[in-house]
Each structure stands twice: as structure tokens, then as C-alpha cells.
Amino acid sequence: MPFDTNWEKQGVYHQFSGQLTNRDRKYAMHEVMGDERFDTMKYWIIDTLEIKECTLEKGDVVDAAAFNIGAAYQNNNILMAFAATNTDHRDNILHFMKILKSGCNWKVRLFDDIESARQWITETLKYT
């Protein structure tokens, strides 16, 4: 699999690498959302910095957003932080964020690096 899932004390860190397909994206989402820790997790970091090729299309992004909106009924208090520098990846993430915003309460941000994403999560969790 072109991703690693690392459960942390209050959330999960997903690191993607190599070639990312829609099948891999779905598998990664199901792995997190199907875990009992999803119900109480506070954050989800999605690291796309090591992806070399991504075959996701706009329809796949819409599907991902819709699936996450549904999952928000189970846990509506997640901080989701993406790390991406590739322009195509950032465009897909921004499209995802726009759709997600219309249907759930998750706070979602896009960063250029993991350190900034973790800092935002740490700071935001202090005040929740």
C-alpha cells in the first residue's frame, strides 16, 4: 500500500507516497473510519508530500468529501490537516475542502509542511 496509518494519542497520521489511486484512497479512509478510535479522535493529518503520481479525478474528490460528510455524523469534531506542495494535489484538496465545508463541522486546513499542520492542531486543541 502506498500509505502508512499511524494512530497517535488523540488522532491519526496518514502518510501517502509513490502512486496514489482512488482504490488506495478509499482503503485508507475505510481503515480510519472503520476503527473504533475514529469515534473519539480529535485530528487527522494527511501527508501527501511524498506522492509521486496521483490518479484521482474530480469525481473521486467529490466521492471522498461525501463519504467524510457522512462520517461526520459519527464524529463531528475533527481537525483535518493536509500537507501538500504539488499544485495538482493542492487543487484536489481545495476542491475537497470546499465540498466538505458545505456539509460538516470539521475544521480543515491545508499546509505546506507537517510541522505547520501539527502546530495548528496543537494550538487549536488547546482551546477546545
C-alpha positions as CSV (number, residue, x, y, z in Angstrom):
1,M,0.0,0.0,0.0
2,P,1.3,3.5,-0.8
3,F,0.3,4.8,2.7
4,D,1.1,4.3,6.3
5,T,-1.5,4.8,9.0
6,N,-0.2,5.7,12.4
7,W,-2.5,6.1,15.3
8,E,-1.4,8.7,17.8
9,K,-2.8,9.6,21.3
10,Q,-5.6,11.8,20.0
11,G,-5.7,11.2,16.3
12,V,-4.2,9.7,13.2
13,Y,-1.4,10.5,10.8
14,H,-1.7,9.2,7.3
15,Q,1.5,9.4,5.1
16,F,1.0,8.7,1.4
17,S,3.8,8.0,-1.0
18,G,4.5,6.8,-4.5
19,Q,1.4,6.4,-6.7
20,L,-2.0,7.1,-5.2
21,T,-5.0,5.6,-6.8
22,N,-8.7,6.1,-5.9
23,R,-8.8,2.5,-4.6
24,D,-5.9,3.3,-2.2
25,R,-7.6,6.5,-1.1
26,K,-10.8,4.6,-0.3
27,Y,-8.9,1.8,1.6
28,A,-7.1,4.4,3.7
29,M,-10.3,6.2,4.6
30,H,-12.1,3.0,5.5
31,E,-9.2,1.9,7.6
32,V,-9.5,5.0,9.8
33,M,-13.3,5.4,9.8
34,G,-13.8,1.7,10.5
35,D,-11.6,1.8,13.6
36,E,-13.3,2.2,16.9
37,R,-10.8,5.1,17.7
38,F,-12.5,7.2,15.0
39,D,-15.4,7.9,17.3
40,T,-13.2,9.9,19.7
41,M,-10.2,11.0,17.7
42,K,-9.5,14.8,17.6
43,Y,-7.4,15.1,14.5
44,W,-6.5,13.6,11.2
45,I,-3.2,14.5,9.4
46,I,-3.0,13.6,5.8
47,D,0.6,13.9,4.4
48,T,0.7,13.9,0.6
49,L,4.3,15.3,0.3
50,E,5.8,12.0,-0.9
51,I,3.2,11.2,-3.6
52,K,4.9,10.9,-7.0
53,E,1.8,10.2,-9.1
54,C,-1.9,10.7,-8.3
55,T,-4.6,9.3,-10.5
56,L,-7.5,10.9,-8.6
57,E,-10.1,12.7,-10.6
58,K,-12.6,15.4,-9.6
59,G,-15.3,12.8,-9.2
60,D,-13.1,10.9,-6.8
61,V,-12.6,14.0,-4.7
62,V,-16.4,14.5,-4.6
63,D,-16.8,10.9,-3.5
64,A,-14.2,11.4,-0.8
65,A,-15.9,14.6,0.5
66,A,-19.3,12.9,0.5
67,F,-18.0,10.0,2.4
68,N,-16.4,12.2,5.0
69,I,-19.6,14.3,5.4
70,G,-21.3,11.0,6.2
71,A,-18.6,10.1,8.7
72,A,-19.1,13.4,10.5
73,Y,-22.4,12.2,11.8
74,Q,-20.3,9.7,13.9
75,N,-17.6,12.3,14.9
76,N,-18.3,15.9,14.1
77,N,-15.3,17.4,15.9
78,I,-12.3,16.5,13.9
79,L,-9.4,18.8,12.9
80,M,-8.2,17.7,9.5
81,A,-4.8,18.9,8.3
82,F,-3.4,18.3,4.8
83,A,0.2,18.8,3.9
84,A,0.8,19.3,0.1
85,T,3.1,21.2,-2.1
86,N,2.2,19.7,-5.5
87,T,-0.2,22.1,-7.4
88,D,-2.5,19.3,-8.6
89,H,-2.7,17.8,-5.1
90,R,-3.5,21.2,-3.6
91,D,-6.2,21.8,-6.2
92,N,-7.8,18.5,-5.4
93,I,-7.6,19.2,-1.6
94,L,-9.1,22.7,-2.0
95,H,-12.0,21.2,-4.0
96,F,-12.4,18.6,-1.3
97,M,-12.4,21.3,1.4
98,K,-15.0,23.4,-0.4
99,I,-17.4,20.4,-0.6
100,L,-16.7,19.3,2.9
101,K,-17.4,22.8,4.3
102,S,-20.9,22.7,2.9
103,G,-21.8,19.5,4.8
104,C,-19.9,19.1,8.1
105,N,-18.4,20.9,11.0
106,W,-14.8,19.6,10.7
107,K,-12.1,22.3,10.7
108,V,-9.9,21.6,7.7
109,R,-6.7,23.4,6.7
110,L,-4.0,23.0,4.0
111,F,-0.3,23.4,4.8
112,D,3.0,23.2,3.0
113,D,4.6,21.0,5.6
114,I,3.8,18.6,8.5
115,E,5.3,20.9,11.2
116,S,2.9,23.7,10.4
117,A,0.0,21.2,10.4
118,R,1.0,19.8,13.8
119,Q,1.4,23.3,15.2
120,W,-2.1,24.3,14.1
121,I,-3.6,21.1,15.6
122,T,-1.7,21.6,18.9
123,E,-2.8,25.3,19.1
124,T,-6.4,24.6,18.2
125,L,-6.7,21.7,20.6
126,K,-5.6,23.9,23.5
127,Y,-8.8,25.9,23.1
128,T,-11.3,23.1,22.6
